Amino acid sequence: MLTKLLKYEWKTTARVLLPIGGGVLGFTLITSLVNHLLNGYEAWPQVAVWLQDLLNIATVLAWIFVLGACVFLNVQRFYKLLGEQGYLMLSLPVPLWKHIAVKLISACVWTGIAVLYLILCGNILSGSLVSFSGAGEPFFAARTVTDVTALLFLAAFGVTAVAGAYLDFYLACAIGGQFGQQRLLASIISYFILGFLEQILATMVLILLMFGAVQMNALWVVGFVHSLNSFWMMVAVMSGILLLVVILDAIKWAVTQWLMTSRLNLV
């Protein structure tokens, strides 16, 4: 059933996002062609240069629109679960957590595709399709275990960050669903309040970590740290941060699911 729900979610979102992405990609190709033609000559009037700049600005705004449409559509798909569509979807013999998982997986995958899509569009506009390269070597040509480990942690941080951002939206929508006809306004206000609380929490954790590091500056701690090489220190620090982020995301998921099951009376 989970795969069927994912297939349905993909088809529904693709009907909206693929035409938008295709149109913006075509617009980017046109802008790249215009840049190629105008940049090859210096005798064009100033008006043509202004129009070229406006066309490039419009292209960048179109990219932002694609990313915004991706986020908005995926949040809207979850928001509809809190209304009349929720009574239909949640009447299926599927646990609520699977509905949340389907929405979250689809949102994260589409966001990842959107990022790669924007990189492709940027390379097309710049006239170069050489992605992830620099100094004549591929970006992903990691030659050491440390490089591979760092890239894996960066990928994990990226996934958890995107998932956490959508879980913020989901939790805000679930909170806003408690306010009946004013749930949209309440969801928006809840989102900003949650963001403010997360900033306070992050600041407090950072202060506690710094304070703890100062207080634990004992000789045995220093000796233990010096006995470890930089690789294992990196793994320990990044694993700890990643674990905290995963725990925070899990709390958001749990509260969202509790609100939808116990407070919204949808299941």
Secondary structure, DSSP 8 states (H G I E B T S, - for coil): -HHHHHHHHHHHHHHHHHHHHHHHHHHHHHHHHHHHHHHT-S---HHHHHHHHHHHHHHHHHHHHHHHHHHHHHHHHHHGGGSHHHHHHTTSSS-HHHHHHHHHHHHHHHHHHHHHHHHHHHHHHHT----SEETTEETT---SHHHHHHHHHHHHHHHHHHHHHHHHHHHHHHHHGGGGGGHHHHHHHHHHHHHHHHHHHHHHHHHHHHHHHHHT--HHHHHHHHHS-HHHHHHHHHHHHHHHHHHHHHHHHHHHHHIIIIIS---
